[in-house]
Amino acid sequence: SFKYAWVLDKLKAERERGITIDIALWKFETARYYVTIIDAPGHRDFIKNMITGTSQADCAVLIVAAGTGEFEAGISKNGQTREHALLAFTLGVKQLIVGVNKMDSTEPPYSDSRFEEIKKEVSSYIKKIGYNPAAVAFVPIS
């Protein structure tokens, strides 16, 4: 969501273009954990910065767009969903959460069948690269 990106994206160009360019860090503590959120760019032009952020992570949240056409582009042979999942695994990130974004733009909105279709297809791919889909949380979001 752009409202969260606005908080983490500090560069003027990021805010103007609505994309993350550089990594941003936010830290907080809970009773049990010390957490650092690393917001890494997803745009293809800034993959080097995405690698920098991902290489420091213990867990990745892979955001997958649910919109018709968007998901298909990302999961296609040279799509960014595949590229980011593969890079995360290759860089040693063994814990993965998949956020299925833009569920409000499915037909009908918040379609359970679309969510399950995406879950099935992403699970198939992440299994091929080394993740255990049974250990991956899929979360519908908008």
N, CA, C and O atoms as CSV, one atom per row, in Angstrom:
chain,resi,resn,atom,element,x,y,z
A,1,SER,N,N,0.835,-1.184,0.000
A,1,SER,CA,C,0.000,0.000,0.000
A,1,SER,C,C,0.876,1.243,0.000
A,1,SER,O,O,1.909,1.284,0.668
A,2,PHE,N,N,0.460,2.251,-0.750
A,2,PHE,CA,C,1.248,3.473,-0.850
A,2,PHE,C,C,1.367,4.201,0.474
A,2,PHE,O,O,2.356,4.898,0.700
A,3,LYS,N,N,0.372,4.058,1.369
A,3,LYS,CA,C,0.464,4.780,2.641
A,3,LYS,C,C,1.629,4.271,3.479
A,3,LYS,O,O,2.268,5.055,4.182
A,4,TYR,N,N,1.920,2.962,3.418
A,4,TYR,CA,C,3.059,2.425,4.159
A,4,TYR,C,C,4.359,2.737,3.434
A,4,TYR,O,O,5.373,3.030,4.067
A,5,ALA,N,N,4.329,2.675,2.129
A,5,ALA,CA,C,5.515,3.025,1.354
A,5,ALA,C,C,5.906,4.472,1.623
A,5,ALA,O,O,7.094,4.786,1.700
A,6,TRP,N,N,4.930,5.351,1.766
A,6,TRP,CA,C,5.196,6.764,2.034
A,6,TRP,C,C,5.970,6.932,3.338
A,6,TRP,O,O,6.835,7.803,3.437
A,7,VAL,N,N,5.671,6.118,4.326
A,7,VAL,CA,C,6.360,6.195,5.619
A,7,VAL,C,C,7.806,5.745,5.473
A,7,VAL,O,O,8.709,6.384,6.013
A,8,LEU,N,N,8.035,4.655,4.753
A,8,LEU,CA,C,9.376,4.092,4.641
A,8,LEU,C,C,10.210,4.743,3.543
A,8,LEU,O,O,11.427,4.857,3.690
A,9,ASP,N,N,9.598,5.163,2.469
A,9,ASP,CA,C,10.335,5.774,1.363
A,9,ASP,C,C,10.640,7.231,1.684
A,9,ASP,O,O,9.737,8.058,1.800
A,10,LYS,N,N,11.921,7.527,1.823
A,10,LYS,CA,C,12.341,8.866,2.243
A,10,LYS,C,C,12.816,9.746,1.093
A,10,LYS,O,O,12.708,10.971,1.166
A,11,LEU,N,N,13.338,9.139,0.038
A,11,LEU,CA,C,13.860,9.934,-1.063
A,11,LEU,C,C,12.728,10.621,-1.817
A,11,LEU,O,O,11.647,10.057,-1.986
A,12,LYS,N,N,12.990,11.846,-2.266
A,12,LYS,CA,C,11.979,12.600,-3.011
A,12,LYS,C,C,11.536,11.826,-4.256
A,12,LYS,O,O,10.347,11.770,-4.569
A,13,ALA,N,N,12.492,11.238,-4.954
A,13,ALA,CA,C,12.169,10.474,-6.173
A,13,ALA,C,C,11.270,9.282,-5.866
A,13,ALA,O,O,10.404,8.934,-6.669
A,14,GLU,N,N,11.472,8.653,-4.700
A,14,GLU,CA,C,10.629,7.517,-4.319
A,14,GLU,C,C,9.190,7.964,-4.119
A,14,GLU,O,O,8.252,7.315,-4.582
A,15,ARG,N,N,9.035,9.061,-3.434
A,15,ARG,CA,C,7.685,9.557,-3.155
A,15,ARG,C,C,7.003,10.060,-4.421
A,15,ARG,O,O,5.799,9.875,-4.596
A,16,GLU,N,N,7.765,10.692,-5.299
A,16,GLU,CA,C,7.184,11.202,-6.539
A,16,GLU,C,C,6.778,10.075,-7.484
A,16,GLU,O,O,5.737,10.152,-8.138
A,17,ARG,N,N,7.601,9.028,-7.555
A,17,ARG,CA,C,7.348,7.933,-8.496
A,17,ARG,C,C,6.504,6.814,-7.892
A,17,ARG,O,O,5.980,5.970,-8.618
A,18,GLY,N,N,6.371,6.807,-6.565
A,18,GLY,CA,C,5.568,5.777,-5.919
A,18,GLY,C,C,6.228,4.411,-5.903
A,18,GLY,O,O,5.548,3.386,-5.845
A,19,ILE,N,N,7.573,4.397,-5.955
A,19,ILE,CA,C,8.310,3.133,-5.902
A,19,ILE,C,C,9.465,3.261,-4.926
A,19,ILE,O,O,9.969,4.358,-4.685
A,20,THR,N,N,9.879,2.134,-4.365
A,20,THR,CA,C,11.044,2.110,-3.492
A,20,THR,C,C,12.287,2.004,-4.361
A,20,THR,O,O,12.350,1.168,-5.263
A,21,ILE,N,N,13.278,2.850,-4.091
A,21,ILE,CA,C,14.529,2.841,-4.838
A,21,ILE,C,C,15.656,2.302,-3.969
A,21,ILE,O,O,16.418,1.437,-4.400
A,22,ASP,N,N,15.761,2.809,-2.750
A,22,ASP,CA,C,16.820,2.410,-1.833
A,22,ASP,C,C,16.206,1.605,-0.696
A,22,ASP,O,O,14.994,1.647,-0.488
A,23,ILE,N,N,17.039,0.872,0.041
A,23,ILE,CA,C,16.503,0.140,1.186
A,23,ILE,C,C,16.261,1.105,2.344
A,23,ILE,O,O,16.958,2.109,2.490
A,24,ALA,N,N,15.275,0.786,3.150
A,24,ALA,CA,C,14.973,1.573,4.348
A,24,ALA,C,C,14.857,0.609,5.519
A,24,ALA,O,O,14.355,-0.505,5.368
A,25,LEU,N,N,15.320,1.037,6.676
A,25,LEU,CA,C,15.290,0.188,7.866
A,25,LEU,C,C,14.420,0.809,8.943
A,25,LEU,O,O,14.486,2.012,9.193
A,26,TRP,N,N,13.606,-0.017,9.575
A,26,TRP,CA,C,12.824,0.371,10.748
A,26,TRP,C,C,13.064,-0.687,11.804
A,26,TRP,O,O,12.996,-1.882,11.516
A,27,LYS,N,N,13.346,-0.255,13.034
A,27,LYS,CA,C,13.643,-1.203,14.110
A,27,LYS,C,C,12.674,-1.031,15.260
A,27,LYS,O,O,12.241,0.078,15.576
A,28,PHE,N,N,12.337,-2.172,15.891
A,28,PHE,CA,C,11.534,-2.148,17.109
A,28,PHE,C,C,11.775,-3.439,17.878
A,28,PHE,O,O,12.292,-4.415,17.334
A,29,GLU,N,N,11.394,-3.430,19.145
A,29,GLU,CA,C,11.565,-4.606,19.995
A,29,GLU,C,C,10.227,-5.063,20.532
A,29,GLU,O,O,9.330,-4.259,20.789
A,30,THR,N,N,10.109,-6.372,20.698
A,30,THR,CA,C,8.973,-6.944,21.408
A,30,THR,C,C,9.543,-7.595,22.661
A,30,THR,O,O,10.750,-7.538,22.896
A,31,ALA,N,N,8.699,-8.203,23.452
A,31,ALA,CA,C,9.180,-8.879,24.658
A,31,ALA,C,C,10.155,-10.005,24.310
A,31,ALA,O,O,11.035,-10.335,25.106
A,32,ARG,N,N,9.999,-10.592,23.126
A,32,ARG,CA,C,10.826,-11.745,22.760
A,32,ARG,C,C,11.795,-11.505,21.613
A,32,ARG,O,O,12.747,-12.265,21.441
A,33,TYR,N,N,11.567,-10.459,20.826
A,33,TYR,CA,C,12.363,-10.304,19.613
A,33,TYR,C,C,12.839,-8.876,19.409
A,33,TYR,O,O,12.202,-7.916,19.843
A,34,TYR,N,N,13.969,-8.765,18.739
A,34,TYR,CA,C,14.472,-7.504,18.237
A,34,TYR,C,C,14.242,-7.563,16.730
A,34,TYR,O,O,14.815,-8.418,16.055
A,35,VAL,N,N,13.422,-6.681,16.198
A,35,VAL,CA,C,12.978,-6.763,14.809
A,35,VAL,C,C,13.505,-5.577,14.004
A,35,VAL,O,O,13.426,-4.428,14.439
A,36,THR,N,N,14.036,-5.874,12.842
A,36,THR,CA,C,14.402,-4.844,11.881
A,36,THR,C,C,13.632,-5.128,10.605
A,36,THR,O,O,13.776,-6.197,10.012
A,37,ILE,N,N,12.822,-4.183,10.185
A,37,ILE,CA,C,12.103,-4.310,8.923
A,37,ILE,C,C,12.955,-3.638,7.858
A,37,ILE,O,O,13.330,-2.472,7.987
A,38,ILE,N,N,13.252,-4.383,6.816
A,38,ILE,CA,C,14.028,-3.856,5.698
A,38,ILE,C,C,13.086,-3.738,4.510
A,38,ILE,O,O,12.621,-4.744,3.974
A,39,ASP,N,N,12.809,-2.518,4.106
A,39,ASP,CA,C,11.972,-2.285,2.929
A,39,ASP,C,C,12.902,-2.230,1.726
A,39,ASP,O,O,13.660,-1.275,1.554
A,40,ALA,N,N,12.835,-3.261,0.899
A,40,ALA,CA,C,13.710,-3.347,-0.270
A,40,ALA,C,C,12.894,-3.097,-1.534
A,40,ALA,O,O,11.715,-3.444,-1.594
A,41,PRO,N,N,13.519,-2.497,-2.539
A,41,PRO,CA,C,12.776,-2.200,-3.762
A,41,PRO,C,C,12.374,-3.459,-4.512
A,41,PRO,O,O,13.089,-4.461,-4.503
A,42,GLY,N,N,11.221,-3.391,-5.161
A,42,GLY,CA,C,10.755,-4.492,-5.977
A,42,GLY,C,C,10.881,-4.206,-7.461
A,42,GLY,O,O,10.773,-5.115,-8.285
A,43,HIS,N,N,11.107,-2.954,-7.804
A,43,HIS,CA,C,11.181,-2.549,-9.208
A,43,HIS,C,C,12.437,-3.125,-9.857
A,43,HIS,O,O,13.519,-3.094,-9.271
A,44,ARG,N,N,12.284,-3.639,-11.048
A,44,ARG,CA,C,13.380,-4.294,-11.782
A,44,ARG,C,C,14.626,-3.408,-11.922
A,44,ARG,O,O,15.744,-3.923,-11.920
A,45,ASP,N,N,14.452,-2.105,-12.044
A,45,ASP,CA,C,15.594,-1.201,-12.219
A,45,ASP,C,C,16.466,-1.094,-10.973
A,45,ASP,O,O,17.595,-0.609,-11.053
A,46,PHE,N,N,15.965,-1.536,-9.829
A,46,PHE,CA,C,16.701,-1.364,-8.577
A,46,PHE,C,C,16.987,-2.702,-7.903
A,46,PHE,O,O,17.015,-2.789,-6.675
A,47,ILE,N,N,17.199,-3.739,-8.703
A,47,ILE,CA,C,17.398,-5.087,-8.176
A,47,ILE,C,C,18.655,-5.172,-7.304
A,47,ILE,O,O,18.695,-5.952,-6.353
A,48,LYS,N,N,19.681,-4.377,-7.623
A,48,LYS,CA,C,20.906,-4.377,-6.814
A,48,LYS,C,C,20.586,-3.968,-5.377
A,48,LYS,O,O,21.110,-4.560,-4.433
A,49,ASN,N,N,19.737,-2.968,-5.208
A,49,ASN,CA,C,19.349,-2.533,-3.868
A,49,ASN,C,C,18.489,-3.587,-3.181
A,49,ASN,O,O,18.573,-3.762,-1.966
A,50,MET,N,N,17.663,-4.289,-3.950
A,50,MET,CA,C,16.848,-5.366,-3.386
A,50,MET,C,C,17.760,-6.463,-2.843
A,50,MET,O,O,17.505,-7.005,-1.767
A,51,ILE,N,N,18.816,-6.791,-3.578
A,51,ILE,CA,C,19.761,-7.818,-3.136
A,51,ILE,C,C,20.457,-7.378,-1.854
A,51,ILE,O,O,20.634,-8.183,-0.940
A,52,THR,N,N,20.851,-6.118,-1.776
A,52,THR,CA,C,21.498,-5.594,-0.567
A,52,THR,C,C,20.603,-5.768,0.648
A,52,THR,O,O,21.066,-6.214,1.697
A,53,GLY,N,N,19.339,-5.424,0.523
A,53,GLY,CA,C,18.408,-5.567,1.642
A,53,GLY,C,C,18.120,-7.011,1.980
A,53,GLY,O,O,18.115,-7.389,3.152
A,54,THR,N,N,17.881,-7.821,0.967
A,54,THR,CA,C,17.514,-9.216,1.181
A,54,THR,C,C,18.652,-10.007,1.800
A,54,THR,O,O,18.411,-10.920,2.590
A,55,SER,N,N,19.876,-9.677,1.459
A,55,SER,CA,C,21.021,-10.427,1.981
A,55,SER,C,C,21.168,-10.278,3.492
A,55,SER,O,O,21.894,-11.051,4.117
A,56,GLN,N,N,20.498,-9.306,4.082
A,56,GLN,CA,C,20.565,-9.085,5.531
A,56,GLN,C,C,19.383,-9.700,6.276
A,56,GLN,O,O,19.307,-9.600,7.501
A,57,ALA,N,N,18.467,-10.330,5.557
A,57,ALA,CA,C,17.197,-10.766,6.150
A,57,ALA,C,C,17.226,-12.203,6.657
A,57,ALA,O,O,17.935,-13.055,6.121
A,58,ASP,N,N,16.439,-12.451,7.701
A,58,ASP,CA,C,16.188,-13.804,8.195
A,58,ASP,C,C,14.889,-14.345,7.613
A,58,ASP,O,O,14.721,-15.556,7.469
A,59,CYS,N,N,13.980,-13.449,7.283
A,59,CYS,CA,C,12.670,-13.808,6.756
A,59,CYS,C,C,12.305,-12.785,5.687
A,59,CYS,O,O,12.602,-11.598,5.821
A,60,ALA,N,N,11.661,-13.256,4.631
A,60,ALA,CA,C,11.231,-12.348,3.566
A,60,ALA,C,C,9.717,-12.361,3.461
A,60,ALA,O,O,9.072,-13.388,3.669
A,61,VAL,N,N,9.163,-11.206,3.135
A,61,VAL,CA,C,7.748,-11.104,2.797
A,61,VAL,C,C,7.706,-10.812,1.299
A,61,VAL,O,O,8.068,-9.725,0.848
A,62,LEU,N,N,7.259,-11.804,0.548
A,62,LEU,CA,C,7.152,-11.682,-0.897
A,62,LEU,C,C,5.755,-11.170,-1.220
A,62,LEU,O,O,4.762,-11.846,-0.951
A,63,ILE,N,N,5.681,-9.977,-1.797
A,63,ILE,CA,C,4.386,-9.388,-2.134
A,63,ILE,C,C,4.040,-9.766,-3.575
A,63,ILE,O,O,4.799,-9.504,-4.508
A,64,VAL,N,N,2.871,-10.389,-3.723
A,64,VAL,CA,C,2.394,-10.856,-5.020
A,64,VAL,C,C,1.088,-10.132,-5.321
A,64,VAL,O,O,0.162,-10.160,-4.510
A,65,ALA,N,N,1.006,-9.486,-6.477
A,65,ALA,CA,C,-0.217,-8.770,-6.858
A,65,ALA,C,C,-1.261,-9.761,-7.366
A,65,ALA,O,O,-0.961,-10.621,-8.195
A,66,ALA,N,N,-2.488,-9.634,-6.865
A,66,ALA,CA,C,-3.569,-10.554,-7.238
A,66,ALA,C,C,-4.318,-10.128,-8.490
A,66,ALA,O,O,-5.092,-10.908,-9.044
A,67,GLY,N,N,-4.097,-8.904,-8.938
A,67,GLY,CA,C,-4.839,-8.397,-10.088
A,67,GLY,C,C,-4.634,-9.237,-11.340
A,67,GLY,O,O,-3.542,-9.753,-11.580
A,68,THR,N,N,-5.685,-9.372,-12.133
A,68,THR,CA,C,-5.596,-10.125,-13.379
A,68,THR,C,C,-4.546,-9.489,-14.280
A,68,THR,O,O,-4.586,-8.287,-14.543
A,69,GLY,N,N,-3.631,-10.284,-14.737
A,69,GLY,CA,C,-2.534,-9.793,-15.564
A,69,GLY,C,C,-1.298,-9.486,-14.746
A,69,GLY,O,O,-0.188,-9.833,-15.148
A,70,GLU,N,N,-1.470,-8.841,-13.605
A,70,GLU,CA,C,-0.323,-8.518,-12.747
A,70,GLU,C,C,0.306,-9.783,-12.184
A,70,GLU,O,O,1.522,-9.963,-12.251
A,71,PHE,N,N,-0.528,-10.660,-11.628
A,71,PHE,CA,C,0.007,-11.908,-11.081
A,71,PHE,C,C,0.668,-12.726,-12.178
A,71,PHE,O,O,1.773,-13.236,-11.998
A,72,GLU,N,N,0.002,-12.850,-13.299
A,72,GLU,CA,C,0.517,-13.653,-14.401
A,72,GLU,C,C,1.859,-13.122,-14.906
A,72,GLU,O,O,2.744,-13.906,-15.249
A,73,ALA,N,N,2.013,-11.802,-14.953
A,73,ALA,CA,C,3.290,-11.209,-15.371
A,73,ALA,C,C,4.388,-11.528,-14.366
A,73,ALA,O,O,5.512,-11.848,-14.752
A,74,GLY,N,N,4.068,-11.442,-13.078
A,74,GLY,CA,C,5.064,-11.690,-12.045
A,74,GLY,C,C,5.509,-13.132,-11.944
A,74,GLY,O,O,6.665,-13.408,-11.626
A,75,ILE,N,N,4.598,-14.057,-12.214
A,75,ILE,CA,C,4.912,-15.484,-12.069
A,75,ILE,C,C,5.393,-16.086,-13.388
A,75,ILE,O,O,5.765,-17.259,-13.431
A,76,SER,N,N,5.389,-15.298,-14.462
A,76,SER,CA,C,5.855,-15.792,-15.763
A,76,SER,C,C,7.344,-16.117,-15.704
A,76,SER,O,O,8.019,-15.793,-14.727
A,77,LYS,N,N,7.848,-16.754,-16.747
A,77,LYS,CA,C,9.226,-17.250,-16.759
A,77,LYS,C,C,10.259,-16.214,-16.319
A,77,LYS,O,O,11.160,-16.550,-15.550
A,78,ASN,N,N,10.161,-14.992,-16.771
A,78,ASN,CA,C,11.116,-13.946,-16.393
A,78,ASN,C,C,10.494,-12.912,-15.460
A,78,ASN,O,O,10.978,-11.784,-15.373
A,79,GLY,N,N,9.435,-13.286,-14.769
A,79,GLY,CA,C,8.717,-12.362,-13.907
A,79,GLY,C,C,9.438,-12.056,-12.604
A,79,GLY,O,O,10.274,-12.828,-12.137
A,80,GLN,N,N,9.093,-10.909,-12.032
A,80,GLN,CA,C,9.750,-10.463,-10.809
A,80,GLN,C,C,9.389,-11.297,-9.592
A,80,GLN,O,O,10.210,-11.431,-8.685
A,81,THR,N,N,8.200,-11.856,-9.542
A,81,THR,CA,C,7.843,-12.715,-8.413
A,81,THR,C,C,8.817,-13.881,-8.343
A,81,THR,O,O,9.353,-14.189,-7.278
A,82,ARG,N,N,9.039,-14.515,-9.463
A,82,ARG,CA,C,9.993,-15.632,-9.521
A,82,ARG,C,C,11.403,-15.165,-9.165
A,82,ARG,O,O,12.099,-15.800,-8.373
A,83,GLU,N,N,11.810,-14.051,-9.760
A,83,GLU,CA,C,13.164,-13.545,-9.535
A,83,GLU,C,C,13.394,-13.230,-8.058
A,83,GLU,O,O,14.433,-13.593,-7.506
A,84,HIS,N,N,12.457,-12.572,-7.424
A,84,HIS,CA,C,12.627,-12.192,-6.023
A,84,HIS,C,C,12.623,-13.408,-5.103
A,84,HIS,O,O,13.412,-13.469,-4.160
A,85,ALA,N,N,11.752,-14.371,-5.362
A,85,ALA,CA,C,11.729,-15.584,-4.542
A,85,ALA,C,C,13.041,-16.350,-4.688
A,85,ALA,O,O,13.608,-16.806,-3.695
A,86,LEU,N,N,13.518,-16.490,-5.905
A,86,LEU,CA,C,14.772,-17.199,-6.147
A,86,LEU,C,C,15.949,-16.479,-5.503
A,86,LEU,O,O,16.799,-17.117,-4.881
A,87,LEU,N,N,16.008,-15.165,-5.645
A,87,LEU,CA,C,17.090,-14.401,-5.017
A,87,LEU,C,C,17.052,-14.535,-3.505
A,87,LEU,O,O,18.096,-14.708,-2.876
A,88,ALA,N,N,15.876,-14.460,-2.916
A,88,ALA,CA,C,15.764,-14.590,-1.458
A,88,ALA,C,C,16.303,-15.940,-1.007
A,88,ALA,O,O,17.089,-16.008,-0.062
A,89,PHE,N,N,15.895,-17.007,-1.667
A,89,PHE,CA,C,16.368,-18.338,-1.280
A,89,PHE,C,C,17.873,-18.463,-1.493
A,89,PHE,O,O,18.582,-18.985,-0.632
A,90,THR,N,N,18.357,-17.992,-2.624
A,90,THR,CA,C,19.785,-18.060,-2.943
A,90,THR,C,C,20.623,-17.267,-1.946
A,90,THR,O,O,21.749,-17.651,-1.632
A,91,LEU,N,N,20.075,-16.164,-1.450
A,91,LEU,CA,C,20.792,-15.324,-0.487
A,91,LEU,C,C,20.674,-15.845,0.940
A,91,LEU,O,O,21.156,-15.204,1.874
A,92,GLY,N,N,20.038,-17.002,1.120
A,92,GLY,CA,C,19.998,-17.640,2.430
A,92,GLY,C,C,18.778,-17.350,3.267
A,92,GLY,O,O,18.744,-17.707,4.445
A,93,VAL,N,N,17.776,-16.714,2.696
A,93,VAL,CA,C,16.549,-16.427,3.442
A,93,VAL,C,C,15.678,-17.678,3.388
A,93,VAL,O,O,15.099,-17.995,2.349
A,94,LYS,N,N,15.589,-18.383,4.504
A,94,LYS,CA,C,14.881,-19.669,4.523
A,94,LYS,C,C,13.440,-19.560,5.003
A,94,LYS,O,O,12.657,-20.491,4.808
A,95,GLN,N,N,13.076,-18.452,5.622
A,95,GLN,CA,C,11.691,-18.243,6.051
A,95,GLN,C,C,11.024,-17.284,5.075
A,95,GLN,O,O,11.576,-16.239,4.729
A,96,LEU,N,N,9.825,-17.661,4.638
A,96,LEU,CA,C,9.127,-16.862,3.643
A,96,LEU,C,C,7.663,-16.709,4.027
A,96,LEU,O,O,7.015,-17.651,4.483
A,97,ILE,N,N,7.166,-15.509,3.834
A,97,ILE,CA,C,5.738,-15.203,3.966
A,97,ILE,C,C,5.328,-14.618,2.618
A,97,ILE,O,O,6.046,-13.790,2.058
A,98,VAL,N,N,4.192,-15.038,2.098
A,98,VAL,CA,C,3.703,-14.490,0.834
A,98,VAL,C,C,2.475,-13.637,1.119
A,98,VAL,O,O,1.460,-14.134,1.606
A,99,GLY,N,N,2.579,-12.358,0.813
A,99,GLY,CA,C,1.446,-11.444,0.937
A,99,GLY,C,C,0.781,-11.313,-0.423
A,99,GLY,O,O,1.386,-10.804,-1.366
A,100,VAL,N,N,-0.456,-11.769,-0.528
A,100,VAL,CA,C,-1.190,-11.665,-1.791
A,100,VAL,C,C,-1.937,-10.336,-1.755
A,100,VAL,O,O,-3.006,-10.217,-1.156
A,101,ASN,N,N,-1.347,-9.346,-2.412
A,101,ASN,CA,C,-1.815,-7.967,-2.366
A,101,ASN,C,C,-2.889,-7.698,-3.425
A,101,ASN,O,O,-3.055,-8.466,-4.372
A,102,LYS,N,N,-3.603,-6.609,-3.242
A,102,LYS,CA,C,-4.632,-6.141,-4.177
A,102,LYS,C,C,-5.786,-7.131,-4.308
A,102,LYS,O,O,-6.371,-7.278,-5.381
A,103,MET,N,N,-6.107,-7.806,-3.210
A,103,MET,CA,C,-7.240,-8.735,-3.224
A,103,MET,C,C,-8.551,-8.000,-3.487
A,103,MET,O,O,-9.524,-8.603,-3.937
A,104,ASP,N,N,-8.576,-6.704,-3.209
A,104,ASP,CA,C,-9.786,-5.919,-3.486
A,104,ASP,C,C,-9.988,-5.682,-4.986
A,104,ASP,O,O,-11.064,-5.255,-5.404
A,105,SER,N,N,-8.963,-5.957,-5.792
A,105,SER,CA,C,-9.088,-5.747,-7.236
A,105,SER,C,C,-9.397,-7.036,-7.999
A,105,SER,O,O,-9.434,-7.035,-9.229
A,106,THR,N,N,-9.620,-8.137,-7.271
A,106,THR,CA,C,-9.977,-9.385,-7.950
A,106,THR,C,C,-11.443,-9.335,-8.365
A,106,THR,O,O,-12.196,-8.467,-7.924
A,107,GLU,N,N,-11.834,-10.272,-9.214
A,107,GLU,CA,C,-13.223,-10.320,-9.669
A,107,GLU,C,C,-13.846,-11.628,-9.239
A,107,GLU,O,O,-13.467,-12.664,-9.785
A,108,PRO,N,N,-14.771,-11.657,-8.305
A,108,PRO,CA,C,-15.257,-10.524,-7.513
A,108,PRO,C,C,-14.196,-10.095,-6.491
A,108,PRO,O,O,-13.234,-10.826,-6.259
A,109,PRO,N,N,-14.364,-8.928,-5.887
A,109,PRO,CA,C,-13.402,-8.484,-4.873
A,109,PRO,C,C,-13.230,-9.522,-3.762
A,109,PRO,O,O,-14.195,-10.136,-3.308
A,110,TYR,N,N,-11.991,-9.700,-3.340
A,110,TYR,CA,C,-11.617,-10.636,-2.269
A,110,TYR,C,C,-11.990,-12.079,-2.627
A,110,TYR,O,O,-12.459,-12.837,-1.778
A,111,SER,N,N,-11.778,-12.439,-3.876
A,111,SER,CA,C,-12.135,-13.762,-4.386
A,111,SER,C,C,-11.282,-14.856,-3.753
A,111,SER,O,O,-10.058,-14.858,-3.880
A,112,ASP,N,N,-11.949,-15.786,-3.071
A,112,ASP,CA,C,-11.250,-16.912,-2.462
A,112,ASP,C,C,-10.643,-17.809,-3.538
A,112,ASP,O,O,-9.540,-18.327,-3.362
A,113,SER,N,N,-11.346,-17.995,-4.639
A,113,SER,CA,C,-10.816,-18.861,-5.695
A,113,SER,C,C,-9.557,-18.254,-6.324
A,113,SER,O,O,-8.631,-18.987,-6.671
A,114,ARG,N,N,-9.511,-16.928,-6.472
A,114,ARG,CA,C,-8.310,-16.278,-7.005
A,114,ARG,C,C,-7.154,-16.430,-6.021
A,114,ARG,O,O,-6.025,-16.709,-6.427
A,115,PHE,N,N,-7.429,-16.246,-4.733
A,115,PHE,CA,C,-6.397,-16.415,-3.711
A,115,PHE,C,C,-5.840,-17.835,-3.754
A,115,PHE,O,O,-4.624,-18.023,-3.727
A,116,GLU,N,N,-6.710,-18.828,-3.821
A,116,GLU,CA,C,-6.275,-20.229,-3.854
A,116,GLU,C,C,-5.499,-20.546,-5.126
A,116,GLU,O,O,-4.534,-21.310,-5.090
A,117,GLU,N,N,-5.912,-19.965,-6.252
A,117,GLU,CA,C,-5.194,-20.152,-7.518
A,117,GLU,C,C,-3.763,-19.613,-7.402
A,117,GLU,O,O,-2.810,-20.269,-7.821
A,118,ILE,N,N,-3.626,-18.421,-6.833
A,118,ILE,CA,C,-2.310,-17.802,-6.654
A,118,ILE,C,C,-1.479,-18.618,-5.676
A,118,ILE,O,O,-0.296,-18.864,-5.915
A,119,LYS,N,N,-2.086,-19.032,-4.590
A,119,LYS,CA,C,-1.384,-19.841,-3.588
A,119,LYS,C,C,-0.846,-21.128,-4.213
A,119,LYS,O,O,0.297,-21.513,-3.964
A,120,LYS,N,N,-1.663,-21.782,-5.016
A,120,LYS,CA,C,-1.260,-23.036,-5.659
A,120,LYS,C,C,-0.090,-22.811,-6.612
A,120,LYS,O,O,0.881,-23.568,-6.601
A,121,GLU,N,N,-0.183,-21.779,-7.428
A,121,GLU,CA,C,0.861,-21.526,-8.421
A,121,GLU,C,C,2.171,-21.069,-7.773
A,121,GLU,O,O,3.246,-21.521,-8.167
A,122,VAL,N,N,2.087,-20.183,-6.788
A,122,VAL,CA,C,3.299,-19.730,-6.096
A,122,VAL,C,C,3.911,-20.892,-5.317
A,122,VAL,O,O,5.132,-21.049,-5.307
A,123,SER,N,N,3.087,-21.701,-4.669
A,123,SER,CA,C,3.585,-22.867,-3.922
A,123,SER,C,C,4.364,-23.803,-4.829
A,123,SER,O,O,5.427,-24.298,-4.456
A,124,SER,N,N,3.837,-24.042,-6.010
A,124,SER,CA,C,4.506,-24.918,-6.972
A,124,SER,C,C,5.887,-24.376,-7.328
A,124,SER,O,O,6.856,-25.133,-7.390
A,125,TYR,N,N,5.978,-23.073,-7.559
A,125,TYR,CA,C,7.266,-22.484,-7.923
A,125,TYR,C,C,8.243,-22.472,-6.752
A,125,TYR,O,O,9.400,-22.859,-6.915
A,126,ILE,N,N,7.801,-22.040,-5.586
A,126,ILE,CA,C,8.752,-21.940,-4.468
A,126,ILE,C,C,9.246,-23.319,-4.030
A,126,ILE,O,O,10.354,-23.441,-3.507
A,127,LYS,N,N,8.444,-24.343,-4.239
A,127,LYS,CA,C,8.891,-25.711,-3.941
A,127,LYS,C,C,10.055,-26.086,-4.856
A,127,LYS,O,O,11.016,-26.715,-4.411
A,128,LYS,N,N,9.975,-25.707,-6.119
A,128,LYS,CA,C,11.036,-26.012,-7.088
A,128,LYS,C,C,12.364,-25.370,-6.714
A,128,LYS,O,O,13.425,-25.925,-6.998
A,129,ILE,N,N,12.311,-24.196,-6.074
A,129,ILE,CA,C,13.567,-23.504,-5.759
A,129,ILE,C,C,14.105,-23.845,-4.377
A,129,ILE,O,O,15.221,-23.454,-4.036
A,130,GLY,N,N,13.313,-24.583,-3.563
A,130,GLY,CA,C,13.845,-25.042,-2.287
A,130,GLY,C,C,13.039,-24.744,-1.048
A,130,GLY,O,O,13.360,-25.257,0.024
A,131,TYR,N,N,12.001,-23.931,-1.153
A,131,TYR,CA,C,11.157,-23.661,0.013
A,131,TYR,C,C,10.176,-24.811,0.223
A,131,TYR,O,O,9.827,-25.523,-0.718
A,132,ASN,N,N,9.741,-24.982,1.458
A,132,ASN,CA,C,8.691,-25.939,1.786
A,132,ASN,C,C,7.377,-25.162,1.837
A,132,ASN,O,O,7.146,-24.427,2.797
A,133,PRO,N,N,6.514,-25.302,0.837
A,133,PRO,CA,C,5.270,-24.523,0.809
A,133,PRO,C,C,4.397,-24.713,2.048
A,133,PRO,O,O,3.650,-23.807,2.418
A,134,ALA,N,N,4.480,-25.869,2.689
A,134,ALA,CA,C,3.683,-26.116,3.896
A,134,ALA,C,C,4.123,-25.223,5.050
A,134,ALA,O,O,3.352,-24.984,5.980
A,135,ALA,N,N,5.360,-24.728,4.995
A,135,ALA,CA,C,5.887,-23.863,6.054
A,135,ALA,C,C,5.772,-22.383,5.700
A,135,ALA,O,O,6.217,-21.528,6.467
A,136,VAL,N,N,5.185,-22.074,4.555
A,136,VAL,CA,C,5.059,-20.693,4.089
A,136,VAL,C,C,3.637,-20.202,4.342
A,136,VAL,O,O,2.667,-20.831,3.920
A,137,ALA,N,N,3.528,-19.077,5.033
A,137,ALA,CA,C,2.211,-18.472,5.274
A,137,ALA,C,C,1.821,-17.636,4.060
A,137,ALA,O,O,2.616,-16.842,3.557
A,138,PHE,N,N,0.595,-17.821,3.601
A,138,PHE,CA,C,0.026,-17.005,2.526
A,138,PHE,C,C,-1.038,-16.123,3.158
A,138,PHE,O,O,-1.980,-16.618,3.778
A,139,VAL,N,N,-0.883,-14.808,2.997
A,139,VAL,CA,C,-1.763,-13.861,3.668
A,139,VAL,C,C,-2.439,-12.964,2.630
A,139,VAL,O,O,-1.749,-12.244,1.908
A,140,PRO,N,N,-3.777,-12.992,2.539
A,140,PRO,CA,C,-4.462,-12.086,1.611
A,140,PRO,C,C,-4.494,-10.674,2.186
A,140,PRO,O,O,-4.895,-10.474,3.333
A,141,ILE,N,N,-4.070,-9.698,1.390
A,141,ILE,CA,C,-4.039,-8.303,1.844
A,141,ILE,C,C,-4.504,-7.390,0.715
A,141,ILE,O,O,-4.618,-7.815,-0.435
A,142,SER,N,N,-4.770,-6.142,1.055
A,142,SER,CA,C,-5.125,-5.154,0.036
A,142,SER,C,C,-4.416,-3.855,0.316
A,142,SER,O,O,-4.580,-2.889,-0.429
